[in-house]
Amino acid sequence: MGRRRRWNESGLKAYLAAVREERSAAAGEEPEDPEERAREFLMLGLRRTAGVSLAEAAERAGADRLARWRGRMKIFIEDGLLLDDNVLLRLTPRGMLLSNEIFQTLFAPESPT
C-alpha cells in the first residue's frame, strides 16, 4: 500500500476477531525496500511462462541493478536454464524446476571487495 508494506494477523482467530469487530486486521507494517521490490518483480515475473520484459525490468529495478543481475545470469543461460533474447528474460522448462536455486544465486548478497 503506497510506500509501506502491511501484513495481517497470522492467527485465524485474531484475524476473524478483528473483522467481526470491524477494525483493522493489520498486525504490522514496514517501509518499502526498493531492492526487495525489484527482486520480487524479477522473481515473480520469471516464474511466469511469458517471462519478464527487460525494458520494464530496467525501469522498475534500475539499469545498474539489472545489469548486475544479468551478469550473474550468464551461467544459467549457458546451462540452458534461462533465455535472454535482449527483449525478454524467461526460464526454460528445466529452469522453472530449478527456479528457487537460480533465485538464491541470482539475488545473493554482494561479496565485499
DAZI-V207469 format. One record per residue. N is the residue number from 1. PHI is phi in whole degrees, 0 to 359 (999 if undefined). OMEGA is omega in whole degrees, -180 to 180 (NA if undefined). D_LAST is the distance of its C-alpha to the last C-alpha in whole Angstrom. Layout:
n = [N N]
phi = [PHI PHI]
omega = [OMEGA OMEGA]
d_last = [D_LAST D_LAST]
//
This chain:
n = [1 2 3 4 5 6 7 8 9 10 11 12 13 14 15 16 17 18 19 20 21 22 23 24 25 26 27 28 29 30 31 32 33 34 35 36 37 38 39 40 41 42 43 44 45 46 47 48 49 50 51 52 53 54 55 56 57 58 59 60 61 62 63 64 65 66 67 68 69 70 71 72 73 74 75 76 77 78 79 80 81 82 83 84 85 86 87 88 89 90 91 92 93 94 95 96 97 98 99 100 101 102 103 104 105 106 107 108 109 110 111 112 113]
phi = [999 62 250 229 255 235 224 270 307 275 275 299 298 295 296 296 298 296 295 300 275 55 238 295 267 295 255 180 204 212 291 293 251 304 296 294 298 294 299 297 301 293 298 292 293 290 285 275 297 289 83 232 289 296 296 291 297 295 294 280 265 97 299 295 297 297 298 298 294 296 298 287 283 307 296 286 293 298 276 75 258 221 248 227 256 69 236 232 249 217 280 284 305 293 298 300 293 251 301 299 293 298 295 299 288 300 256 298 301 296 281 293 258]
omega = [-179 -180 179 176 178 175 -178 174 -179 179 -178 -179 180 179 -179 177 179 180 179 -179 179 175 -178 176 -180 -180 -180 178 178 178 178 176 -177 179 180 178 179 178 -180 179 -178 -179 -179 178 180 177 176 179 179 -180 -175 173 178 179 179 178 179 179 -176 -175 -175 -176 -179 -180 180 178 178 180 180 175 178 -177 -174 -179 -180 175 179 -180 178 -179 -175 177 178 -179 -178 173 -179 168 179 171 174 177 177 177 177 -180 -178 -173 -180 179 178 -178 179 179 -177 -174 178 178 177 175 177 -179 NA]
d_last = [36 35 32 32 32 35 36 40 41 40 44 47 49 47 46 50 51 49 51 54 54 53 50 46 45 41 39 36 34 30 29 28 24 23 20 22 25 23 22 26 27 26 26 30 30 29 32 34 36 36 32 30 31 28 30 30 27 25 28 27 23 22 22 18 17 20 18 15 17 19 17 16 20 21 21 24 26 26 27 30 28 28 29 28 31 29 32 31 29 31 30 33 35 33 30 32 33 29 28 26 24 23 22 20 18 18 17 15 12 9 6 4 0]
//
